Amino acid sequence: MGEGKKNMVKCLVCGAVFEAGNEVCPVCGVGSENFVPYEEEENNFHKNTEELYLILGNGAAGVSAAEAIRERNSTCSIVMVTKEDCLPYSRPMLTKAVMGKDEREELLLHDPAWYEEKGILNLTGKQAEKIDTKEKEVTFDDGIRLKYDKCIYALGSECFIPPIPGSEKNEVVAIRRLSDIEKLNSLLSESKQAVVIGGGVLGLEAAWELKRTGLFVTVLEHGDQLMKRQLDQESGEFLKSIILEKGIDVKFQAVTREIEGEEKVTGVRLEDGTVLPADLVVISAGVRANVSLAEDAGAKSGRAVIVNEHMETTVPGIYACGDCAEYEGINYAIWPQAVEMGKAAGANAAGEKISYKTVTAALTFNGMDTSLFAVGDPGKDPGRTYEVRREEDVEKKIYKVYYYAEGKLTGAILIGDTSDMGRILEEIE
């Protein structure tokens, strides 16, 4: 009996593909109004070998690469190694709806049986320390060495921690891993006031979740508006008013001088001398690509490991993808990019020549009882003349702005009603 074709859908927010019937996206948690039907491209390339594929890192890019390799090669060995102590999970969900809960199982991208069925071996709790390109083997912190024929470098990125005195204190958390959320959850019951350093998407999502667990929350934003790269001034103001209405305080041009406290965190001191009482601090100041291991192995890097359209690094046999890879100067460090880069890295490593196309960088935010979508150029190019169309409904808390140049849509920002997302993405692409 042949297996019937499953109805698949794609989430426009994070690019995840899964079976129809889910009410929410298993990867990023948005509702089904953000799903579109998805037709899987037929893959005709197949070449079975006895090769050993070693994947360093088990985030979106690593899993995507493993899947692409297995689709094209039924007999090779695939080993995926991570320093974390768990199977691959949805990182975007860490700042959404998991605070105060223990939901390890629910966050997993696939259950253990899926990896068994695909013949993908997961090794957890092992940190790669050296890639020996002559011997084609990787040494790990526990002394074991693993051989490879092809190596996929998918080590992602780490949270950037600004050099703030006191940032090493126990009650200061940067959310990057499941263990960070587990640590945060252990601190919640003893906390009343939280300060979030950073007003980007992840900072605001974390602020909303902290607020929902009953804390008083202040967000510190270095700039003079929220998400300045992706939003224009008016939409930034509109978002700010929604956040303030939810009882979360936002301070702009706020530079942190020190996180205070002897035994425990007691407050955050700003450059202007203001002290905000706090017993919990979350730092969300962007990420930095993990490049050192690849650099030591001879790979060229910029902000991340430099790859060509086939996701090859400058070192033969080593491919890079996800947050730690940079193609044509671009490294967005977003989930859809990691998935697409991983697919391309896996396919090329397996012998099929396919080219990676840069994904459209869209910003999405769900929290504060609203949703936000921003894509393209919202009037930021001084050399361009824009035509701007705005729609605003203060009652329903809906705000929409569309930017056009030379008769083409260049950018759009939707707040409160993002149902037009699919059409806008198509038009911009």
C-alpha positions, 0 to 999 in steps of 0.5 A: 500500500502506497502512502497517501499524500499528506496535506502540508501547509507552510507558516508564512512567519517562520517558514516551517512546513508541517501537516495541515490540521494544526491550530498553531505553528509548532515552531513559532506558535502563530495561529492558522491564519498565517498558514498557506497550502504547501506543495513539496518540490519533487526531489529526483536526485539520489546517490547512495554512498557509505559516506559519513556526514558530521553535522555540528549543531542541532538547530533549525539549520542542522536538522534541515541539512540532515533531512536534505542529505537523507532524502538524497542518500539512503545508505550514508551515516548522519551524525548530529552533535550538540553541546546542549543536553536535548534533541532539536527544539524550536528556538523561537518558542523560547521567548513565547509562552514557555515561561513558568512552564516545563514544556520540554517535550512540546518544544521538540521539532521531532520525536525520538522515533523520527530520527530513528526512522531517518537513521540520524544519530543525535549525540548531545552534551558534546562541545566541538573543540577542533576540526582537523581538516587533514585527518577529517575529524573533529575532537570534542571536549570529552576527548572523543574524535569523530571522522567525517567525509563531509562536515556541516558547520551549523553552530549558530550564534550566542547572545551578545552580552554587553560589557555591563558590570554585574552582568555575571550575576545569577539573576541575569539571564540571556535567553538562547537555550532551553537551559536559559528558560529553565534557569529563568523559570527557577527564578520567577517565584522569587521575583517581582520586578524585571528589567529587560535590556533590549527592545527588539522582538525577543526582548519584547516577547520576553517582557510580555511573558514576564508580565503575564507571569505577574511581574512588573516589567521595564524595557530599556531601549538604547535607541530613540524608537522601537525596532528602528531598522524595520519600523518607521517612526509612526508605527514605532509610536503606535507599537509603543502605545500598545505596550504601555497600555499593557502596563509595561514601561519602556525607556528610550535612549537608556544606557545601562551602566551597572547591574547592582546588588551584593548577594542578589540583583537589586537594581539596574543603574542607568548612565543618567544615574536613575536606578530601576529596582529589579530582582531579575534582568533579561538581556536581549542585545542581539547575537554573535555568530559562532565562528572561532572553530571554523576560523581555526580550521582555516575558513574565511569569515566576516560577521559569520562564516563566509559561504558561496551559493552552495553553502561551501566554506573556503575549506573543502568538505566543510559547509556552513549554514544558519546563524553562523553563515554569511552569504553575499554579506547577508546574515539575518540570523532568523529561522526561515534563513536557517531552514533554507540554508540548511536545505541547500547545505545538505543537498550540495553536500549530498552531491546535488548542485543547488543554489541558495536564494536569500530569503526575504527578511521579514520581522514578525512579533506576536505578543501584547495581545497584538501581532506585527509584521514588517518587511522590506524598506519602510522609506529608509533610502534617502536616494528614493522618493516614496509614495506612502499609504497609511490606514489606522483604526485606533479603536481596533488598534490596527495600523497599516502602512505601505511604502511604494517607489517607482510604482512598486511596493518596497515595504510594509508594516502591519500592526494588529491585523497581519492577514495581508502578510501572504499577499505582501510577501508575494508582491515584494518578492 
